[in-house]
């Protein structure tokens, strides 16, 4: 017996644009279902419909009597305290790399990564029949991500989870759902089978569209040929005045067949043109200006929170144009380093020297610098007056053109991340500080960001647990050790 069924679910975006329609599926005990699709496709909204938090514009959700659902959301609360914990939460917290000393720490005092892991642990420990997890791997380092994979597999938890992490989907999912440009599709098997089936479905869509276009073109050519013939036939041969009525009647019959052919054409295509991903154009970053060299010098920098600094006596010169990955486990000092560069925290010893004409562009983990009342276009206009350039960068990051004028409060977290990334890229910054930039981005947008950053000419420091991203855009590394006793020792490789 299924745990939950969805029939004919439909939802509209801002009461106008259809977000998705005709969504039908069921969840059975033991299912581990990955939900994939681009940012803004409605994945988070679908989860909210299943919990009853959001009312669909059509369709129905039915659940088994007494079904207990536990949820984990991308949107993390910023205040209040962490609530009562189930008795067996401690090993889960340890597995996710979260110390039990912070059980009752106010959420406002926790980092975004700590809040995320704490609330994920609470969901995993809940006595629930069904887990609904929205981007559970965001903020997890490699060790914690591997632990989560094994937890879901070992405990055979029934779950529906949104993820853009290909490796995580491949390790955990037994079935795949996809929401893409209003369409819902279900695929049996895990992520590798989904990739193959999705590609085959896309090829089938193109084949059906192209066949229909050929048929329509053939009808139109035949109709045009008959129309041309009708005009020729209507012309009475020289000296054939008496036969004018005959030729006119014959021409009318031919013209009628042309009209009938055109009437047989459908008023609109049955097969919409499949989506084509646009490649990233050559970008000139027209408002970029060079900084002094070197843009950053760390001189015996010691910084952190409390009595145990996470950065101790770091001395390092970063040259103009260099690209540095900042690696290490959660809580090891990566974000602290970026904040020290920006002057948000003062070193307890040593200095951070920022060079002349250095313009910093900073991407925060949760894009909290954005005003939710503004649109993506308005947010970028604070930093650049060239609307065409702004739209170019937004398009490069896979933000749909029609979403550029939608209030940020109505956008998904992935779309907000794209807006914040566009903001720093159009700002004229020559030093980018990126703190987990690929969190919330779908696979296509991640690839687009990589290609865009490869063309960007300035200096880069990127904090990320996404090794594929770091390998693609950086050449040097600052590595914070995994052992807690050695967190102050920063290795440069």
C-alpha positions as CSV (number, residue, x, y, z in Angstrom):
1,X,0.0,0.0,0.0
2,X,1.4,3.4,-1.0
3,X,2.2,6.0,1.7
4,X,1.1,8.9,-0.4
5,X,-0.4,9.6,-3.8
6,X,-0.5,12.8,-6.0
7,X,-3.0,13.1,-8.7
8,X,-3.2,15.9,-11.3
9,X,-1.2,18.5,-9.2
10,X,-0.9,21.9,-10.8
11,X,0.5,25.2,-9.6
12,X,0.8,28.6,-11.1
13,X,3.7,31.1,-10.6
14,X,2.5,34.5,-9.3
15,X,-1.1,33.4,-10.3
16,X,-0.2,33.8,-14.0
17,X,2.5,31.6,-15.4
18,X,2.0,27.8,-15.0
19,X,4.8,26.3,-12.9
20,X,3.8,22.7,-13.4
21,X,0.7,20.7,-14.3
22,X,-0.5,17.1,-14.5
23,X,1.8,15.8,-11.8
24,X,0.9,12.2,-10.9
25,X,2.9,9.8,-8.7
26,X,2.9,7.6,-5.6
27,X,5.4,7.0,-2.9
28,X,5.7,3.5,-1.6
29,X,7.5,2.1,1.6
30,X,11.2,1.9,1.0
31,X,11.3,4.3,-1.9
32,X,14.3,6.7,-2.1
33,X,13.2,9.2,-4.7
34,X,15.4,11.9,-6.1
35,X,13.7,15.0,-7.4
36,X,15.8,16.9,-10.0
37,X,15.2,19.8,-12.3
38,X,16.4,23.4,-12.8
39,X,16.0,26.2,-10.3
40,X,12.5,27.6,-10.3
41,X,10.9,24.5,-11.7
42,X,8.7,24.1,-8.6
43,X,10.6,21.3,-6.7
44,X,10.4,23.1,-3.3
45,X,6.8,24.1,-4.0
46,X,5.9,20.4,-4.7
47,X,7.3,19.4,-1.4
48,X,5.3,22.1,0.4
49,X,2.1,20.8,-1.3
50,X,2.8,17.3,0.0
51,X,3.0,18.6,3.5
52,X,-0.1,20.7,3.2
53,X,1.8,24.0,3.6
54,X,0.9,25.1,0.1
55,X,-2.4,24.6,-1.7
56,X,-2.2,23.6,-5.3
57,X,-4.2,25.2,-8.1
58,X,-5.4,21.8,-9.2
59,X,-5.2,18.2,-8.2
60,X,-5.2,16.2,-5.0
61,X,-2.8,14.7,-2.5
62,X,-4.0,11.6,-0.5
63,X,-1.9,10.1,2.3
64,X,-2.2,6.9,4.3
65,X,-4.0,7.4,7.6
66,X,-1.6,8.4,10.3
67,X,1.3,9.1,8.0
68,X,4.1,10.8,9.9
69,X,6.2,13.2,7.7
70,X,9.5,14.8,8.7
71,X,10.8,17.7,6.6
72,X,14.1,19.5,6.1
73,X,13.8,22.9,4.3
74,X,16.3,25.0,2.4
75,X,15.0,28.1,4.1
76,X,16.7,28.2,7.5
77,X,15.3,30.1,10.5
78,X,17.7,32.8,11.8
79,X,16.4,33.3,15.3
80,X,14.9,31.3,18.1
81,X,16.5,28.3,19.8
82,X,17.0,24.8,18.7
83,X,14.0,22.8,20.2
84,X,13.8,19.6,22.1
85,X,15.8,16.8,20.6
86,X,14.8,13.2,20.2
87,X,16.9,10.9,22.4
88,X,18.9,9.4,19.6
89,X,19.9,12.6,17.9
90,X,23.4,12.8,19.3
91,X,25.0,10.2,17.0
92,X,23.3,11.9,14.0
93,X,24.7,15.2,15.0
94,X,28.1,13.7,15.3
95,X,27.8,12.0,11.9
96,X,26.9,15.4,10.4
97,X,29.8,17.1,12.0
98,X,27.8,19.1,14.5
99,X,29.0,19.3,18.1
100,X,26.6,18.5,20.9
101,X,27.8,21.5,22.8
102,X,25.6,23.7,20.7
103,X,22.3,21.9,21.4
104,X,20.7,25.0,23.0
105,X,22.6,27.7,21.2
106,X,20.4,30.4,19.8
107,X,20.1,29.9,16.0
108,X,21.2,33.5,15.4
109,X,24.6,32.6,16.9
110,X,25.1,29.6,14.6
111,X,26.6,29.8,11.1
112,X,24.4,28.9,8.2
113,X,26.1,25.5,7.9
114,X,25.6,24.8,11.6
115,X,21.9,25.7,11.4
116,X,21.5,23.5,8.4
117,X,23.1,20.5,9.9
118,X,21.3,20.8,13.2
119,X,17.9,21.0,11.6
120,X,18.7,18.1,9.2
121,X,19.7,16.0,12.2
122,X,16.3,16.8,13.9
123,X,14.5,15.6,10.7
124,X,16.6,12.4,10.4
125,X,16.0,11.6,14.1
126,X,12.2,12.1,13.9
127,X,10.0,8.9,14.1
128,X,8.6,9.6,10.6
129,X,7.3,7.2,7.9
130,X,8.4,9.6,5.2
131,X,11.3,12.1,4.9
132,X,10.9,15.2,2.6
133,X,14.4,16.6,2.3
134,X,15.1,19.8,0.3
135,X,18.8,20.0,-0.7
136,X,20.1,18.1,2.4
137,X,23.7,18.0,1.2
138,X,24.1,21.8,1.1
139,X,26.6,22.9,3.8
140,X,27.9,19.3,4.2
141,X,31.6,18.6,3.8
142,X,32.7,15.4,2.1
143,X,32.8,13.4,5.3
144,X,29.3,14.4,6.4
145,X,27.9,13.8,3.0
146,X,29.2,10.3,2.9
147,X,27.8,9.7,6.4
148,X,24.3,10.9,5.2
149,X,24.4,8.6,2.2
150,X,25.2,5.6,4.5
151,X,22.5,6.6,7.0
152,X,19.7,6.7,4.4
153,X,20.9,3.4,2.9
154,X,21.5,1.6,6.2
155,X,18.2,2.6,7.9
156,X,16.2,2.1,4.7
157,X,14.4,5.4,5.2
158,X,11.6,6.2,2.8
159,X,12.4,9.6,1.4
160,X,11.7,12.1,-1.4
161,X,14.7,14.5,-1.7
162,X,15.6,17.4,-3.9
163,X,19.2,17.5,-4.9
164,X,21.5,18.8,-7.6
165,X,24.4,16.7,-6.3
166,X,24.9,14.0,-9.0
167,X,27.1,11.8,-6.8
168,X,24.6,11.9,-4.0
169,X,21.7,11.1,-6.3
170,X,23.6,8.2,-7.8
171,X,24.4,6.8,-4.4
172,X,21.0,7.1,-2.8
173,X,18.1,7.3,-5.3
174,X,16.1,4.2,-6.4
175,X,13.7,6.2,-8.5
176,X,13.9,9.7,-10.1
177,X,11.3,12.4,-10.6
178,X,12.0,15.4,-12.8
179,X,10.3,18.8,-13.0
180,X,11.5,20.7,-16.1
181,X,9.7,23.6,-17.8
182,X,6.3,22.7,-16.5
183,X,6.5,19.0,-17.2
184,X,6.7,16.2,-14.7
185,X,8.4,12.9,-15.6
186,X,9.1,9.8,-13.6
187,X,12.0,7.4,-14.3
188,X,12.6,4.0,-12.8
189,X,16.0,3.2,-11.4
190,X,18.7,5.4,-10.0
191,X,20.4,8.5,-11.3
192,X,22.5,6.9,-14.0
193,X,19.4,5.3,-15.5
194,X,17.6,8.6,-15.2
195,X,20.4,10.4,-17.1
196,X,20.1,7.9,-19.9
197,X,16.3,7.8,-20.0
198,X,16.1,11.6,-19.7
199,X,18.4,12.0,-22.7
200,X,16.4,9.5,-24.6
201,X,13.2,11.3,-23.8
202,X,14.8,14.6,-24.9
203,X,15.8,13.0,-28.2
204,X,12.3,11.6,-28.7
205,X,10.8,15.0,-28.1
206,X,13.1,16.5,-30.8
207,X,12.3,13.6,-33.2
208,X,8.6,14.1,-32.7
209,X,8.9,17.9,-33.1
210,X,11.1,17.7,-36.2
211,X,8.8,15.1,-37.9
212,X,5.8,17.3,-37.3
213,X,7.7,20.3,-38.7
214,X,8.5,18.3,-41.8
215,X,4.9,17.3,-42.2
216,X,3.7,20.8,-41.8
217,X,6.3,22.0,-44.3
218,X,5.2,19.3,-46.8
219,X,1.6,20.4,-46.5
220,X,2.5,24.0,-47.0
221,X,4.7,23.3,-50.0
222,X,1.8,21.2,-51.6
223,X,-0.7,24.0,-50.9
224,X,1.7,26.6,-52.3
225,X,2.3,24.6,-55.5
226,X,-1.5,24.3,-56.0
227,X,-2.0,28.0,-55.4
228,X,0.7,28.8,-58.0
229,X,-0.8,26.3,-60.4
230,X,-4.3,27.8,-60.0
231,X,-2.9,31.2,-61.0
232,X,-1.4,29.8,-64.1
233,X,-4.5,27.8,-65.1
234,X,-6.7,30.8,-64.7
235,X,-4.9,32.5,-67.5
236,X,-6.9,31.9,-70.8
237,X,-4.6,30.8,-73.7
238,X,-4.4,33.3,-76.6
239,X,-7.5,33.0,-78.9
240,X,-9.3,30.9,-76.3
241,X,-11.8,33.5,-75.1
242,X,-14.6,31.1,-75.4
243,X,-12.9,28.7,-73.0
244,X,-12.5,31.4,-70.3
245,X,-15.2,29.9,-68.1
246,X,-13.6,26.4,-68.4
247,X,-10.2,27.6,-67.3
248,X,-11.7,29.7,-64.5
249,X,-13.6,26.7,-63.2
250,X,-10.5,24.5,-63.4
251,X,-8.4,27.1,-61.5
252,X,-11.0,27.4,-58.8
253,X,-11.0,23.7,-58.2
254,X,-7.2,23.7,-57.9
255,X,-7.3,26.7,-55.5
256,X,-9.9,24.9,-53.4
257,X,-7.5,21.9,-53.0
258,X,-4.8,24.4,-51.8
259,X,-7.3,25.9,-49.3
260,X,-8.3,22.4,-48.1
261,X,-4.7,21.5,-47.5
262,X,-4.1,24.6,-45.4
263,X,-7.3,23.9,-43.4
264,X,-5.9,20.5,-42.5
265,X,-2.9,22.2,-40.8
266,X,-3.5,22.3,-37.0
267,X,-3.9,25.8,-35.5
268,X,-0.9,25.2,-33.4
269,X,1.8,22.5,-33.1
270,X,1.0,19.5,-31.0
271,X,4.7,19.2,-30.2
272,X,6.4,22.3,-28.7
273,X,9.9,23.0,-29.7
274,X,12.2,21.2,-27.1
275,X,14.4,23.4,-25.0
276,X,17.9,24.1,-26.3
277,X,20.6,25.1,-23.8
278,X,22.4,28.2,-24.9
279,X,26.2,28.2,-24.7
280,X,28.0,31.0,-22.8
281,X,29.0,33.8,-25.1
282,X,32.4,35.5,-25.1
283,X,32.3,38.0,-22.2
284,X,34.3,41.2,-22.1
285,X,33.6,42.3,-18.4
286,X,33.6,45.8,-19.7
287,X,33.7,47.6,-16.3
288,X,36.6,45.6,-14.9
289,X,39.7,47.5,-13.8
290,X,43.0,46.0,-12.6
291,X,44.0,46.1,-9.0
292,X,47.4,46.6,-7.4
293,X,49.6,43.6,-7.3
294,X,49.5,41.8,-4.9
295,X,45.8,42.4,-4.0
296,X,46.1,40.5,-0.6
297,X,48.9,39.9,1.8
298,X,48.4,37.9,5.0
299,X,51.0,38.7,7.6
300,X,51.0,36.3,10.5
301,X,47.2,36.5,10.6
302,X,45.5,35.1,13.7
303,X,41.7,35.3,13.7
304,X,38.6,33.5,14.9
305,X,35.9,33.5,17.6
306,X,36.4,32.8,21.2
307,X,39.7,31.6,22.8
308,X,40.7,29.2,20.1
309,X,41.3,31.0,16.8
310,X,40.7,28.9,13.7
311,X,43.4,30.9,11.8
312,X,46.8,31.1,13.5
313,X,49.8,33.0,12.1
314,X,48.9,32.7,8.4
315,X,51.4,34.4,6.2
316,X,50.6,34.3,2.5
317,X,50.8,36.6,-0.6
318,X,48.1,36.2,-3.2
319,X,49.1,37.7,-6.6
320,X,46.8,39.4,-9.0
321,X,44.9,37.0,-11.2
322,X,45.5,34.0,-9.0
323,X,42.6,31.6,-8.2
324,X,42.6,30.0,-4.8
325,X,40.4,27.3,-3.4
326,X,39.7,27.4,0.3
327,X,39.2,23.8,1.5
328,X,38.5,22.2,4.7
329,X,35.7,20.7,7.0
330,X,32.9,22.7,8.4
331,X,33.9,25.0,11.2
332,X,37.6,25.0,10.3
333,X,37.9,28.7,9.5
334,X,37.1,29.1,5.8
335,X,34.4,31.7,6.1
336,X,36.4,33.4,8.9
337,X,39.2,33.9,6.4
338,X,36.8,35.7,3.9
339,X,35.4,37.8,6.7
340,X,38.8,38.9,7.8
341,X,39.6,40.0,4.3
342,X,36.4,42.1,4.2
343,X,37.1,43.6,7.6
344,X,34.0,42.0,9.2
345,X,36.2,40.6,12.0
346,X,39.4,42.1,13.4
347,X,42.5,39.9,13.7
348,X,43.6,39.1,17.2
349,X,47.1,39.3,15.9
350,X,48.8,40.0,12.6
351,X,47.2,41.8,9.6
352,X,45.4,41.4,6.3
353,X,46.7,44.0,3.8
354,X,44.3,44.7,0.9
355,X,46.1,46.4,-2.0
356,X,45.4,49.7,-3.8
357,X,42.4,49.8,-6.2
358,X,41.1,46.4,-5.0
359,X,37.4,46.2,-5.4
360,X,35.9,43.3,-3.5
361,X,32.8,41.4,-4.8
362,X,31.5,39.1,-2.0
363,X,29.0,36.2,-2.4
364,X,27.5,35.1,0.9
365,X,26.4,31.6,1.5
366,X,22.7,32.4,1.7
367,X,22.7,35.5,-0.6
368,X,21.5,37.5,2.5
369,X,22.8,40.7,1.0
370,X,19.7,40.9,-1.4
371,X,16.7,43.0,-0.7
372,X,13.7,40.7,-1.1
373,X,11.5,43.6,-2.2
374,X,13.6,44.3,-5.3
375,X,13.8,42.4,-8.6
376,X,17.0,40.7,-9.8
377,X,17.4,43.5,-12.3
378,X,17.0,46.2,-9.7
379,X,19.5,44.4,-7.4
380,X,22.1,44.5,-10.1
381,X,21.4,48.1,-11.1
382,X,22.8,49.2,-7.8
383,X,26.2,48.1,-9.0
384,X,26.0,48.6,-12.8
385,X,23.8,50.9,-15.0
386,X,24.2,48.8,-18.2
387,X,20.9,46.9,-18.4
388,X,22.1,44.9,-21.4
389,X,25.2,43.7,-19.6
390,X,23.2,42.8,-16.5
391,X,20.7,40.7,-18.6
392,X,23.7,39.0,-20.4
393,X,25.2,37.9,-17.1
394,X,21.8,36.8,-15.7
395,X,21.2,34.7,-18.8
396,X,24.7,33.2,-18.6
397,X,23.8,32.0,-15.1
398,X,20.6,30.4,-16.4
399,X,18.1,32.8,-14.8
400,X,15.1,32.8,-17.2
401,X,14.6,36.2,-18.8
402,X,11.0,36.6,-17.5
403,X,12.2,36.2,-13.9
404,X,14.5,39.2,-14.0
405,X,11.6,41.5,-13.1
406,X,10.1,39.3,-10.4
407,X,10.5,40.3,-6.8
408,X,13.4,38.3,-5.2
409,X,11.1,37.2,-2.4
410,X,9.1,35.1,-5.0
411,X,12.3,33.4,-6.4
412,X,13.7,30.1,-5.4
413,X,16.9,30.0,-3.4
414,X,18.7,28.9,-6.6
415,X,17.4,31.9,-8.5
416,X,18.4,34.2,-5.6
417,X,21.9,32.7,-5.7
418,X,22.1,33.5,-9.4
419,X,21.0,37.0,-8.7
420,X,23.7,37.5,-6.0
421,X,26.4,36.0,-8.3
422,X,25.3,38.3,-11.2
423,X,25.5,41.2,-8.8
424,X,29.2,40.7,-8.0
425,X,30.1,39.8,-11.6
426,X,28.6,43.1,-13.0
427,X,29.9,45.2,-10.1
428,X,33.3,45.8,-11.6
429,X,35.0,43.9,-8.7
430,X,38.5,42.7,-9.4
431,X,38.6,40.4,-6.3
432,X,35.9,37.8,-5.9
433,X,35.3,36.2,-2.5
434,X,32.8,33.3,-3.1
435,X,31.4,31.4,-0.1
436,X,29.8,28.2,-1.3
437,X,28.6,29.6,-4.6
438,X,27.2,26.3,-6.0
439,X,24.8,25.7,-3.1
440,X,21.2,25.7,-4.5
441,X,22.4,25.8,-8.2
442,X,21.1,23.1,-10.6
443,X,23.6,21.1,-12.6
444,X,23.3,23.2,-15.7
445,X,23.7,26.5,-13.8
446,X,26.8,25.1,-12.0
447,X,28.4,24.4,-15.4
448,X,27.4,27.8,-16.6
449,X,29.0,29.5,-13.6
450,X,32.2,27.6,-14.2
451,X,32.4,28.7,-17.8
452,X,31.6,32.3,-16.8
453,X,34.3,32.4,-14.1
454,X,36.8,30.9,-16.5
455,X,36.3,34.1,-18.6
456,X,36.4,36.5,-15.6
457,X,39.9,38.1,-15.5
458,X,40.4,38.9,-11.8
459,X,41.6,37.4,-8.6
460,X,39.5,34.7,-6.9
461,X,39.1,33.0,-3.5
462,X,36.4,30.3,-3.4
463,X,35.2,28.4,-0.3
464,X,33.4,25.3,-1.4
465,X,32.8,21.6,-0.7
466,X,32.1,21.1,-4.4
467,X,35.4,19.5,-5.5
468,X,34.4,19.4,-9.2
469,X,33.8,23.2,-9.1
470,X,37.0,24.0,-7.3
471,X,39.0,21.8,-9.7
472,X,37.4,23.6,-12.7
473,X,38.0,27.3,-11.5
474,X,41.0,27.3,-9.2
475,X,44.7,26.5,-9.4
476,X,46.0,26.9,-5.8
477,X,44.6,25.9,-2.4
478,X,44.5,27.0,1.2
479,X,43.7,23.8,3.1
480,X,42.4,23.8,6.7
481,X,43.3,20.4,8.4
482,X,40.5,18.0,9.4
483,X,41.9,17.3,12.9
484,X,40.3,19.6,15.5
485,X,43.6,19.7,17.4
486,X,45.3,21.2,14.3
487,X,42.6,23.6,13.1
488,X,45.0,26.5,13.5
489,X,47.5,25.0,11.1
490,X,46.7,26.2,7.6
491,X,48.4,24.3,4.8
492,X,49.0,26.1,1.5
493,X,49.4,23.8,-1.5
